[in-house]
Amino acid sequence: MLKVSLALLIGLVALSLPVAAALGILGLILDWVYAFLPLYKGMGEIAWSSSTEFLLVAIPLFILMGELLLRSGIAASVYQSVSTWLSWLPGGLMHSNIGACASFAAISGSTVATAATIGTVAIPQMDEKKYNRKLFLGTLASGGTLGILIPPSINIIIYGALTDTSIPELYLAGIIPGLVLAVLFGATVLFACIYKPEMGGTKIRYTWRDRFRTLPDLIPPALIFVVVIGSIYTGFATPTESAALGVLSSLILAGIRRRLNWQILRDSLEGAMQTTSMIMLIIVAAFFLNLVLASMGLPKAVNQFVSGLEYPPAVALLMIIMLYLVLGLFLETLTLMITTVPIVAPVVFSLGYDPVWFGILLMLLIETALITPPVGLNLYVIQGVRGSGKVDDVILGALPFVAALLVMMGILMAFPEVALFLPGLYY
């Protein structure tokens, strides 16, 4: 059943059907062939219960927060400030790409918004400063994935909702791995530019006066991060309420910068509604598909199958990681997560692995899927922002960062405390 389901899903996606439609059609086919009851008659209840989950209200709020910060020019200011502090390193603006992506990830929650925003600001300088195109584009595609790991993260919210895992613990667990991964990305650029200095482009020199002058531009992301994350851990707000505080903070900051008007507000709301509608439609279709799979007994069968193999837990986990790496080549990341977590997570938990730790490992796997062809979303986001040339440049440029992600997974498996240290202090 699992092979049939995956083959059908990949086939439907290959037909270029919208993801939500592919999931819904697959659910209807499996319901008709395998289910013992006509589960499609419960679609109304499924749509209502999944879309009114209080925790998921945070998704449109975080998306709106990112839209406001993008359209008010705060993201561009963050990039300029980061570039003045990191431009002295071999690779110059490529380190700025990664640093700015990490900063924007801490206030956006969306990998697509992070990649598109920083890419829009950075790409015009790529040829002007004579950077290696492939590596430069690779830093943007990979740096954008940090939006999944560094809190607040929309994907972490969805994982928490699917597995009933504490969102505050997951947020804490993502901070250190996110920072370590950003350092690994920077080290990848550093190694490449030391090995081939011509990749590093023309150095931009700034004085200390220039650097200190841009420090106020780093206040907005720091302030929003403190408001959103701090309100959760002081007990002042739930994750959903903290997202609302983030939107309010974004409005205030945009107003202070005198960049808040009806046009920006309208465009931000429209962009947030479009993205939220896409995500929620996928969630509703995926919840229906998961109900059908559960009625078929697929999660239980997979759990029994893995348990019956009598492999050591580490070997079983490596098999699951390989499965995700392969599926990530063909499935859009939100689809990959929503359709597999209800099946895979119980297996992983039964092997004795911590749900919070596995959530961070899963985010790394999802990040890898974002920059591996042929379906890696960030590859096409950056190519779309670039607007010319071949997507092959972005794909080749992202490959060294796939290796960095695999190294990060190895670090997380060898030293689980990297993810569990902060949650252990607080809880």
N, C-alpha and C positions, 0 to 999 in steps of 0.2 A: 504493500500500500504506500509506503514511504517513497519508493522509487517511482511509482506511478504518479503520485502527487507532485513530486519535484519535476518530473519530466513534463507533466501537463503545465505546471506553472512557468517553467523556463520556455516552453513552446508558446504559451500565450504572450509572455513578455516579448519574445522574439518577433511576434507578429506586430509589434509596436502598439499594442493596446495600452491605454492608460492603466497604470498600476492597480488602481482601485477596481477597475473593470475586470482586469485579469484575476484578481483575488476573488471577486464576487462570482465570476463565471466558474472558476475552479471549485468554489464552495458549492455552487448549484449542481455541477456535474457529479461531484463526490456525494452530495446529498441524494441525488437521484439514483446513483449506482449502489452506494454502500449503506447509507443510513437506514435505520429501522423505522424512522418516523419522518414525515415531510417537514424537516426543520426550517425550510424557507418561510413557512407560515409564521415563524417567530421573528422574522426579520425586523418588524416594527419595534418589538420589545428590545431586541439586540441593539438597534440603532439608538433608541432612546437611552438605554442604560449605559452604553459605552460613551455616548457623547455628552452625558450629563454628569459624568464622574468629576467630582469637585477638584481632584488633583490635576486633571487634564485642562482645567481652566487656565492654568499657568502657561500653557503653550501659546495661545494667542497673545497673552500679555507680554511674554518674553519676545515674541516676534515683533509686536508693536514697539517695544522698547528699542530693539535693534533698528527698526525702520526710522524711528525718530532721531536716533543718534547718527544714522547715515545721512539723512536728508538735512539735518541741521549743521553739517560740516564738522561735527566733533571727531568723526573717524579720520578725516583728512588731517586734522590738527594733531591727533595722536600719532599718525604715521610720520609726520614731519618732525615731531619732537623725538620720537624713537630714533629716527635716522640721524639726528644730530649727535646722539649719544653712542651709536654703534657704527658709524661710518668709518671709524679708524681701523676696524678689524679687516683682515683680508676677506674680500667679498662684499664689503661695504653695505650697500642697500639690500643685499640678499639677507643679511642678518636683520636689517630693519624690517623686511617683509615678515620674517618669523616672529620678531619681537612685537611688531604691531598686531599680527594675527593673534598672538597670545594675549595681548592687552584687550583687543576687541572681543576675543572669545569670552573674556571675563565679564563682558557687559552685553553680549548678544545672545548666546545660547544656541546659535544656529551656525552650522559649518558652511552652508551655502552663503548666508549673509556675510560671514567673515571673509570667505574667499573672494566673493564678488566685490565687497567694499574695499578691501585692501588692494585687490587686483586693479580696480578702477583707478586708484591713486598712484600705484607703483608702475604699472606697465608702460606709461608714456616715457618713463625715465630709462627704460631698459636699453633701447638702442642709442639714446642720447649719451649715456654714460658708457657705452660699448661693453655691456655685460654679455656673458655667454647666455644666449637666449634659452637654451634648453634648461640649464640649471636655474636660471632666474625664474622661469615659469614654474619649474618644479618646486621652488621654495614657496610660491604662492599657493599652488595646489595642495601641498602637504601642510603648510602652515595653517591653511583654512580648516584642516581636520581638527585642530586643537579646540575648535568650538564644541566638539562632542565631549571632550574630556574635562576641560577646565570649567568649573561651575560659574554661572548657572547653565545647565545643559538640557535641551529639550529631550534628547535621547535618553538621558539618565532618568528623567521624569517618567518617560514611557516604560523603561525597564522596571523602575520601582513600582509602577502601576500593574505591570504584568506579573511581577513576582512577589508583590506585597512586601517589598524591601524598603527600609527607611530612606527617604530622600535626603534628609540632613546627613545621615551617615555616608551615603553615596557621594554627596557633594564634598564632604571632608576628604573622602578617600581619593577623589579625583585630583586634588590640588597638587600634591607632591609628584605623582606620575605625570601630570600635565607639564609641570615645570621641568622635570627631568627629560621628558620627551622634547620639549623646546630646546633644551641644551644639546640633546643628541642631534637634532636637526641642524643647530648652529655648528656643531662639531663636524657634521657632514660637509657643510659649506666650507668650513675652515680647512679641512683636509683637501678638498678638491682645489681650492684656490692656492694652497701652499704647493700642491703637486703641479698645478698648471696655473701660474700667476695671471696669465692672460684672461682667465675666466672671470677674474675679479673686477674687471672694468676700471674706469677712471676713478681714482680716489677723490672723495669730496672732503675738503678740510673745513672744520668748524673750530672757532675759538671757544674757550671756556665761557666767555660772555654769551656767545650764541647758544650754547647748551643750557646755561642757567635761565636764559630768556624764555626758552621753550618749556621749562618745568611746569608752569601753570596749565599747559595743555594736557599734562598727564593727570591732573586732578580729577576731571570728570570720570574716567574709567575707574580710578581708585575709589572715588566717592560712591559711585553706583555699586561697585563690588562690596564695599563696606555696608551700604544700606541693605542690599539684597541678602547677602550672606550673613551679615551681622544681625539682622532682624530675626533670622531663623534661629541662630545659636544663642541669642539672648532670651529666646522664648517670646519675643514681641509679636512675631508673625509666623504663620504657617508658610510652606513653600509657595502656595498659591497667593497668599496675601503679600508675601515679599515681592512677587512678580508685579503686583499692583503698585507697590511702593517704588519699584524700579521704573515703571512707566511714569509715575508722578515725578520722580527725580529727573527723568529725561526731559519732561516738559519744563520743569523749572530751569534746568541747565540750558535748554534751547532758548528759553525766554531771556535768561541772563545774557546770552550771547547775541540777543536780538535777531535770532534766526527762526523764531516761531511765528508763523502766519497761517492763514486759513488754507493756503495752497499746500504748504508742507504738511499740515495736519490732515488734510484730505488725502494727499498722496500716501502718507504713512498709514492711515486707516485702510485705504484701498489695498495697498501692498500686503498689509497684515491679514486682511480678510481673504485675499486670494491664496496666500500661503497656508493659512489656517484651514481653509476649505479643502485644499488638497490633502493636508495631513489628516484631517478628521474623516474624510471620505475613505482614505486608506485604512484608518483605524477601524471604522465601522465594518468595512468589507473583511478585514483581517479577523475581527472578533467573530464574525459569522463563520469564516473558514475554520477558525480554531474550535468553535463549537461543533462543527461537523466532524473534524478530525478527532475530537474528544469522544463523540458518540460512536465513532468507528473503533475506539479503543487504541488509537495509534500511540498516544503518549505512554500509556501503560505497556504496550507491546515493545516500544523502543527501550523503556526502562528495564523490562525483563530481559530483553535481548542483550543489552550491555552488561547487566548483572550476571547473566549466564556465561558470558565470555571469560569471566574470572581473571581479567587482566588487572594488573596493579592500577590504582587510581591515576597515577601519573601517565601511564600509557593510554588509558581511556581518555584522559583529558587531551593528550596530544592528538588522538584520533578526532576528537571534537573540534580542536583548533584547525586541523587539516580540512575538515568538512566545511568550516566557515570560510577558510581561505579560498576553497574551490567555489563554493556558492557565491562568495563575494565577487567573483569574476562575472557572474551572470545576472545577479539580482540587485535591484536598487536597495540601498541600505536600510531604509525604513521598512520596506517589505521583508527584507532578510531578517531583521530583528523581530518584528511582530509575528511573523509566521513560524519562526524557529524557537524562540524563547520558551513558549508554553510547553514545547516538547523536550527541548534540551535541558532547560534549567532544573527540572526535577531529577534528571539523571545526574547532573553535576552535583546537586545538593546531596543526593543519596551516596555519592562517592566521598562525602565528608568535606567538600570545599565550602568556604564561607560565601554566602550570597552577595555580600558587599564586595569582596575580593573578585568574585567571578564577574560582577557587574562592570568593574573597571577593565578586566581582561576582555570582556565582550566589547567595550567601547574601543579598545585598541584594534580589535578585529574589524569592527565597523569602520574605523578610520582607514584601515588598510584597504577595505573594499571601496572606499571613496576615491582612491588613487590607483586602482588597478584596472586595466582595460579588460573587456570592451565596454563595461557599463559604469566605470568609475565616474560618479557625478561631478566631483570637483574638477576633473580633467576637462570636461565640457563647459563647466562654468567659466574656468580661466580662459579657455579657447574662445568662448563667446564674448568675454570682456575684451580679449585681444583683438578679435574681429578680422584677422587676416592670418595667412600662413596655414600650416597643417597641424592637426591635433597631435601628430606624431612627436612634435617638439615637446609638447607638454607631457606626453606619456613617457618619453625617454628621460626627461628631466626629473620626473617623479620617482623613477626606479631606485635611485640611491636612498630615498627617504622611506621606501618600502622596507629596505634593509634595516634602516634605523628603527622602524616600528617593530620589526621582528626581534631586534636586540632588546627593545623595551619590554616586549613580551617575555623574553628570556629572563630579564632582570626581575620582572614581577613574579614569575614562577619560582625563581631561585630565592627571592627575598620578598615574601608576601607582606612584610612589615612596611614596605614602601607605600602600599595602599592602606594598610590597616593601622598605621601608627597614629595618625590624627584622630580617626574614629575611636581608637582605644583610649586616647587621652580624655576625650569628651564624654564617652558613654561607658 
